[in-house]
Amino acid sequence: MNIGDLVKITRGSIGVPKGTLGLIVNTRITLTNAVGASYFIHEVSLCGIEKRQGGNRQYLERDLEPVR
């Protein structure tokens, strides 16, 4: 997944229901953990979620599904 991709949230959370659409606005990779794994963290601007409720949210790649 890249910046500018439209994605669907596959894991619901407080204030963000499962299936919400959003746009990836930033991506970063974590430092390597003790097991040697690192993860992509995507900052997503959510559609229909007020800025006062957090605006952009961060999600792991496994919690996002690209919309084609």
For each residue, the residues with C-beta under 8 A, 3 or more apart:
1: 5 7 24 27 40 42 61 64 66
2: 5 24 27
3: 24 25 26 27
4: 23 24
5: 1 2 23 24 66
6: 21 22 23 66 67
7: 1 21 22 23 24 42 44 64 65 66 67
8: 19 20 21 22 64 65 66 67
9: 12 16 17 18 19 20 21 22 44 46 59 63 64
10: 18 63 64 65
11: 18 59 63
12: 9 16 17 18 19
13: 16 57
14:
15: 49 53 54
16: 9 12 13 20 46 49 57
17: 9 12 20
18: 9 10 11 12
19: 8 9 12
20: 8 9 16 17 46 47 48 49
21: 6 7 8 9 46 47 48 67
22: 6 7 8 9 44 45 46 47 57
23: 4 5 6 7 44 45 47
24: 1 2 3 4 5 7 27 42 43 44 64
25: 3 43 44 45 56
26: 3 42 43 56
27: 1 2 3 24 40 41 42 43
28: 40 41 43
29: 38 39 40 41
30: 33 38 39 40 41
31: 38
32: 36 37 38
33: 30 36 37 38
34:
35:
36: 32 33
37: 32 33
38: 29 30 31 32 33
39: 29 30 60 61
40: 1 27 28 29 30 60 61
41: 27 28 29 30 58 59 60
42: 1 7 24 26 27 58 59 60 61 64
43: 24 25 26 27 28 56 57 58
44: 7 9 22 23 24 25 56 57 58 59 64
45: 22 23 25 55 56
46: 9 16 20 21 22 49 55 56 57
47: 20 21 22 23
48: 20 21
49: 15 16 20 46 53 54 55 57
50: 53
51: 54 55
52:
53: 15 49 50
54: 15 49 51 57
55: 45 46 49 51
56: 25 26 43 44 45 46
57: 13 16 22 43 44 46 49 54
58: 41 42 43 44
59: 9 11 41 42 44 63 64
60: 39 40 41 42 63 64
61: 1 39 40 42 64
62:
63: 9 10 11 59 60
64: 1 7 8 9 10 24 42 44 59 60 61
65: 7 8 10
66: 1 5 6 7 8
67: 6 7 8 21
68:
